[in-house]
Amino acid sequence: MWTDTRVARKLGTRLPLVQGPFGGGMSSTRLAAAVSEAGGLGSFGAHHLSAENIEATVRELRGLTSRPFAINLWVPLEGEKALRPTPAEFQAAVDRLGPWYDELGLARPTYPGAFSQDYEAQVEAVLALKPPVFSFIFGIPSARVLEACRAAGILTAGTATNVDEGLALEAAGVDLIVASGSEAGGHRASFLRPAEESPATTALVPQLADRVKTPLIASGGIADGRTVATALALGAEGVQVGTAFLACEESNASDVYRQALRQESARGTVLTRVFSGRYARGIKNRFLREMTPHEREVPPYPVQNWLTQPLRQAAARQGREDLLSLWAGQNAPLIRHTRASALVTFLEEDTTRVLGRLAAL
């Protein structure tokens, strides 16, 4: 049976299926619990949360499901923690976004004490709370953190967007590797090579399968039985589905965001750094088009992400699809389901159908 893989056995799930973690507040405990209850691994993107909020989230998840789930964090890139623009640079970035603040009726921000959460405090919270799975992107936690996870019985899953990153993750001793191809929606989690060089899922998975022994989870463009079967044929032992779960009513995406994922415009996605300062794949809209000419001037993450966060939040409240960061993968047009449990059932049954048809050829 295709569901009996090392990924499923390690995760302790009925299916080798992972719900992709969403950053920026798009994750919800309701969605993660629904996926876990249906037989997959629900995930919660917690990089935007304080240590105290991570604790509350884990406790809420444990109240919603007794099955395994994952907490996901972003590992800071080298030099990122110390990144502080000069007052002049900060003001220039604010002025660049000024018309958008004005249009949404927002006050222009002033220089903050910090541009992002304290990663070290976040990790300590994860270690203390002992979620079943700790997943991470944009790098590899320290050897001390990984050893503490092993000692606590926390399964670790790191993300690779190229072969070099997969080899580094295996050398570090992670339990699972998520092979994220360029089709994937949201941020490109590259940390050893430029995000623009990320190969497609169909190129990345077989190359990694030939080089590492760690079980692989394919991510990027996975939306139905055909794409799951392809990932398995290429050497993956599990799949991660993001955009299709983001479109479900249990996610924390706004109504206009979920509607955008089902529109014709979802066929046109591009890599952009205008929202966060890091490359991410999303649907083209007005903000993206009008800011793209200034993309080289945009400050790096986390500064740009901090500056656009109030814009994105206000746009969601006001139903302004044209100003949202509409992260989406290249297979968004395949989205059909509105409930997470129905999507899990569909992926299981459709994959079985496709593999059965192929076996009969």
N, C-alpha and C positions, 0 to 999 in steps of 0.2 A: 504494500500500500504506500502511495507516494507521501502520505502524511507522517510515516514513521522514519524520521531522519534524526541525525545527531542534534540539529537545532531544536526540534521539538522535545527531544529527550532531555537536553540540557536545560531548556526553559521550563520543563514540566508542564507543557501545554499540549492540548489535543492536536493542534495544528501548528505547522512551522510557519506561522503567519504573525507578523509584527505590525502593529499600527504605528505609523511614523509619528514621532513627537513633533509638536508644533510650537514654535517660539512666539514671542510677542503677545502672549495671552490668548492664543487661539486654541490651546489645549484645554480640556476640561476633565474633571474627575468622572463625570457622567459618561463621557465617551470612552475613556480608558477602561473603566469598569465594565461597560457594555461589551467591549471587545474581549476582555479577559473572560467574562462570563460565557461568551459565545464560543470560546475555545482557542482564541489567539492570545497574543500578548499586548495588552493595552499599555500605552506610553504617555507620559506627561512631560512636556518641555518646560523645565523650571529655571532656565538661565536668567529670566527676568525677575525671579523671586528672591526675597531675602531668606536667610537661614530660618527665621521664624515662620515665614510663609511656606517654606518647603516642609517644615514639620507639620503644619496644619494640613497641607495637601496630602501628605503620606497618611496621616491619621484619617482623613476623610476617605481616601481610597480604601484603606483597610476596613472602613465601615461599610463600604459599598460592595466589596468583593473579597473573597477568601483566596482567590486565584492569583497567580503571579502577575506582576506589573513592573514597569520600568520607570525610573526617574532619569531624565536626560539633562545634562549640563554642557555648556560650552567651555572648553579649555582655552584660557587666554593665550593668544599668540605672543611670541617673544617681543618684549618692549611695549606691549599693549597696556599693561597696568600703569606704566609711568607716562602714558601719552597725555599731555596737557597742552592744548593750543594756547598761544599767547592771547591776551585780551583782544588784540587787533584781529587775529585770525578768527577768534570766536565771534566777534562782532560782524566780520565779513560773512561768515557762514549764516548768522542770524539774518542779516540784511538780504542775503540771497533767497532765503525762505520767507522774508517779510510779507510779500503779497499774499502768500498762502495763509499765514497767520491772520492777516487782516480779513481775508475772504471768509474765514471760518469764525471770525469774531473772537480770536484768541489774543491774549497779551503776549508780547514778545518775551522770550525767556531771558533770564540773567545767568551769569556764570555760576554753575553748580559746585558743590563740594566734591562730587564724584559723578562720573558719567555712566557707571555701571555698578552692578552688585559686587560684593566681596566674594570672589571665587573660593578662596580658602575657607571662609565661613560656610559657604554653601556645601563644599565637600565634607567638612566636618559634620554638618547636619546629616548628610547622606550616610556617612559612616555610623553615626549614632543611631539613626532610624532603621538601618538595615533593610532597605527595600529589597525585594527578590532580585531585581536587576538594576544595575547602574550603567546607563549608556551615555556616551559622550561623543562630541564632534569637535572639529578644529584642533585636534591634537591628542596627546596621550597624557593622562595624569601621571604624577611622579611614581617612582617605584614604591615609595612608602605607602602611597594611597592604594595602589594596586595590591600590595601585600596585605594591607589592612582589609581590603575587600575579600581577598581569599580567606583570611583568618575569620572573617565574620560570616562567610558563606554567601557573600553577595556576588552574583554572576556579573561579569563585565562584558560590555559590547562596545567596540570602537568603530568609527566610520572611516573608510578609505575611499578616496576619489581617484586613486591611481595605484599602480603596483608598488611604488616606493613606500607609500603610506601603509599598504597592507603588510608588507614585509616588516616595517617598523612596529606595527601593532602586534604581529605574531612574536617578534623578538621580545616585546615587553610582556608577553604572557597573557594577553586578553583571552577571554573564553570564546568570544564570537566576533566576527568581522562583518560589518555591513558594507557591502560593495555598492557605493552610490554612483550611478552613472549620470551623465550630463542631462538626461531626460528629466531627472527628478525636479520637482518644484521646490521652491524655497531656497535657502542658502546653500551654496556650494561649500562643503565642509573641508576644503583643501587646506593643508598645512605644510606640505613639503614641496609642492609644485604649484604654479599659478592655477587658479580656478578655471581660467579660460582653456587650459590644456586637458581638462578632464575628459576621458574617453566615454563613449556611450556604454550603457549597461551591457549590451551584447558583446562589446569588446573587452570591457573591464573584467567581467566575471570569469570567462575562460582563462584569461591571462593569470588572474589571481589563483584560480583553481589549480593551475599547473605549478604554482610557486609556493603555496602555503598549505599547511595541514589543518589549520584552524577552520572550523565550519564557517561557510559563507552564507550571508543573507543578502540576496539581490534587492536593490532598491533603485527606482527610477523607471517610470513607464509601466509599472505593474498595476493592472486595472481589471483583468478578467482571466479566465482559464487559459487562454492562449498565451498570455504574457507570463503567467505563473509556470506553465509547462515549458516555455522557452527558457526561463531562468533555471529550472531544474535540469534541463538538457545541457545547459552550458556549464554546470558544475556547482550551482548553488544548492544548499540544503534547506533553504527557507527564503521567504520573501518579505519585504517591508512595503506596505501600501500607505501612502500619505494623502495625496490629493482626493482620492475617492472617499476616504474617511472624513477629510476636512469638509466635504460637501454634505455630510450627514447632519441631521438636526441636533444630534447630541454634542457636536463640536461647539466651540465658543466663537466660531465665525459669525459675523453679522448676517442678517437676512440678505442684504445686498451683495455681500461677498459670496454666499452660497449660490445666489442667483447668477452671479457673474461666471461661476465655474461651469454653469450649464448653458451659457450663451455661445453663440457662434464666435464671439471674440476670443474665447478660451483656446481656439485653435492657434492663435498667434501669441506665443510666449517668447520672451527674450531674457538674456542675462543683463542685470543692471545693478549698479551700486548706488543709485541716487537716493534710495530710501534709508539704507543702513550704513553705507560706507564699505560694505562687502558685497561681492557678487552674489546675486540670488536670481532664480528664474521666476518670472511672473508675467501676468497678462498685461499687454500694453494698454495704458489708459492716458488720460490727459496729463496727470502729474508726471508720469514717466516720460512722455513725449516732450513736454516742455522743459523738463530738467535735464534731459539727456545731453543737450549742447553744453551743459555746465558740469558734466560728469567728472572730468579731470580736476575740477576745482573743489569737488565735494570732499570734506575732511574724512579721514578713515574712521572705521568702527573703533570705539563705541560712540564717538562724538556725533557723527551724523545720525546714528540711530537714536540717540538721546534727543537731538534737535527735532527729528520728525515724529517722535512718539506722540506728542500732544496733537499733532496734525492728524495722524492716523486714527487716534482715539476719537477726536472730534468728528472726523469724516464718517466713522462707523456710527456714531450717535446720530448724525444728521442724514444718514443714508446717502452719502456722497461716494458712489462707486468710482468717480473720476479722480478721487484723491487718495484712495486706499492703496496699500501695498497688496496686490492681488496675487500672492504666490500660488503657482500652479505648475504641475508637470505637463509634459508634452502629450500625455494620453488623457487629459481632462475630457476630451470629447466622448470618451467611453463611459463616463459616469452615468449611472442609471438609478442608483438606490439612494434613499433618504434616511434609512435607519441602519445603524451599525450592525445589529444582529442579522438583518437581511443581507447586508453586504458580505458578512463573514460566510453565511450559508451559501450565497451565490458563488463566492470564490472557491469554496470547497467543492460544490457540486459541478461547477463549470470546469474546474481543473480535472476532476475525475472524468467528466464527459470527454474533454479534449484528449486526455491521455488514452482513454478507451478507444476513441476513434483512431488515434495514431497506431495503437497496438493491432487494430483490425486491418490496417492497410497491407 
